[in-house]
Every structure is written in C-alpha cells, then in structure tokens.
Amino acid sequence: MNISELRKKSMICLIQADIENPALNVELIIAHVLQMKRSELFLSLNITLPTDLVQQISDFIERRSQHEPLQYIFGETEFYGFPIKVNPNVFIPRPETELLVEKIFQKDKAATLILDIGTGSGCIAISLKKLIPGCQITATDISEKALQIAEQNAKINDVDVDFILSDIFEKVVGKFDIIISNPPYIPKNEYEDLPVEIKEFEPENALLAEDNGIFFYKNILQQSKEYLTENGKIYFEIGHDQAKRVKQLALDNGFSEVDVLQDLNGFERIVKIGRKSSC
Ligand SMILES: C[S@@+](CC[C@H](N)C(=O)[O-])C[C@H]1O[C@@H](n2cnc3c(N)ncnc32)[C@H](O)[C@@H]1O
C-alpha cells in the first residue's frame, strides 16, 4: 500500500469515528511512524510502504479512532520545546501551561528555591530548571506512577529536580521563593461533560477538584505562609472562570498583591500572588 492509499483509508476510519481534524491526525500519525516531517509526506505519496509500517500506522489509527490522545499513542510530547514522555498515568502537558513557565522566567529569574506542587510529567519543574539552571527545584505529586515518569523526563532533559511523593505540602520541608501549581481544578459537575479524550484517558486525580474546583488553591494558600520566604510568591494556573474566586481566597489569606494574566485565547489563566513589597 502506498502512502496516498493509506492516508485515504485512515481518513475514512477517523471520520467514521467522529475524530476532529481527521486529516491532521492521520498525517501526524503517518509522519510520526515514518519519522518524517508532515510537510515531507506530500512529496512521498507514491512511496509503497513495507507491511510492518502499514500495520503500525493502522494500529495507531485504530487507537486514535477510540479517541486515545495522540500524545499517549506516541508516548511523548513537547513542552516549551523540551521532550516530555507521557503515559496514561500522567496528565498531558498543555500549551497554556507554557505561559506559567514563561511568566516566571520573565518576572522571577532571580528565584533560587522553587516548589512545583502536582508536577505530573514534571514539565513545569524541568523546563524551569532548564531556563534557570542556578535554581533548586523541588516537585511533588501524590501519584507515585506520575513521579516515575517525571524522573525519567528529568533524566532525558539532563536536569536535577528533587521529586517528592507528597499530598500537597505533607512531606515538604523548607521555604521557597516561588510556589507554582497547576493543580486539578475541574469541578465535579463539569467533569462528566469533558471530551472523551480527556475523561476516558487522563487520570481523574489530575483533573477533578472538590469545593467546586477550588480545593487545591484554598489548601495551598492556607498553608503557604509556612513555606514561603519573606518575599515569596505563588503562581497558579487556573480554570477560565476561577480568577475571581482565587483572587478572593488570596486576599482572605493575607496576600495583598494579586495579578491575573490572560492566555493567548484571552482567558484568565495565570494568577500571581504575593505581598505588597514582593510583586
Ligand atoms: C493538572 S495536573 C498538572 C500536571 C503538571 N504540573 C502539568 O502542568 O502538566 C495535576 C497534578 O496534581 C497531582 N495531584 C493531585 N492531587 C494531589 C495532591 N493531593 N497532592 C499533590 N499532587 C496532587 C496529580 O497527580 C497531577 O499530576
């Protein structure tokens, strides 16, 4: 079978499975298996593929037709330009989260002690350590399996991060210039309506949060004073409609400076929290 025939057959399969952007998905899968750029596919449409490659592509198309995310099918993704391995035990890093890293790098590159709560694949901790090599990063997660992947990712990217199995601050010792967290923030009533790609494949404990989605913000803000240095700051990624509530929580917990930053889609996505002299 040549690439053109395989592309057509795969497209039909993904259209029947109601996958969004079927052409893009098929092209990404074929290009990934053939280890070529997507643009190169169009110069190779008449090339006949050996049966083992046709089989591998067909297997990946079958998995995608069941709505499995491409990142899990490939076992990898990219975050801030760095390679990150993923499997169904970890949340897939999102492009919005790159903004969190970018803002810390722009505004706080002098920070030396950084804590990342709910590190998942380790994407935030690893990219910050790459960007600010002089800093010391501690990263926690409640999932041992997620931490195993995070440790692999630190190795692949050749950085040292101190990973700790901990329920929020439970096992954390010391004070930090910056506490970052992209915690679970989906309220129960929104969880059921998530796309199949997310609800059926990503870990529930990386998504769902009690207290109408704000459990982790509340908990971290209430305990953070014990873990922040004098001018320490907190950076949160938040759900698109949570800014007002998180801002109020910060003020209620004695913080005086709260900046809300929008993502590229215009959603309020990042909250930076500190005391007056620190922001
Ligand atoms: C939305 S994911 C974010 C993962 C990663 N930081 C990112 O931005 O891609 C939330 C993470 O919080 C972790 N988590 C859930 N409950 C936790 C808890 N009580 N303490 C620490 N981590 C927790 C999950 O295992 C998951 O890895």
The ligand as an ORCA input file, in Angstrom:
! r2SCAN-3c Opt
* xyz 0 1
  C      -3.476     19.186     36.192
  S      -2.230     18.027     36.597
  C      -0.799     19.042     36.282
  C       0.447     18.271     35.946
  C       1.630     19.148     35.516
  N       2.039     20.032     36.581
  C       1.257     19.957     34.279
  O       1.085     21.189     34.411
  O       1.150     19.390     33.184
  C      -2.341     17.986     38.363
  C      -1.348     17.058     39.087
  O      -1.614     17.145     40.502
  C      -1.415     15.863     41.071
  N      -2.167     15.794     42.339
  C      -3.486     15.509     42.541
  N      -3.774     15.556     43.851
  C      -2.620     15.886     44.502
  C      -2.286     16.079     45.869
  N      -3.203     15.945     46.837
  N      -1.014     16.403     46.183
  C      -0.067     16.529     45.201
  N      -0.334     16.353     43.880
  C      -1.601     16.040     43.534
  C      -1.919     14.902     40.014
  O      -1.397     13.606     40.217
  C      -1.427     15.590     38.737
  O      -0.161     15.123     38.380
*
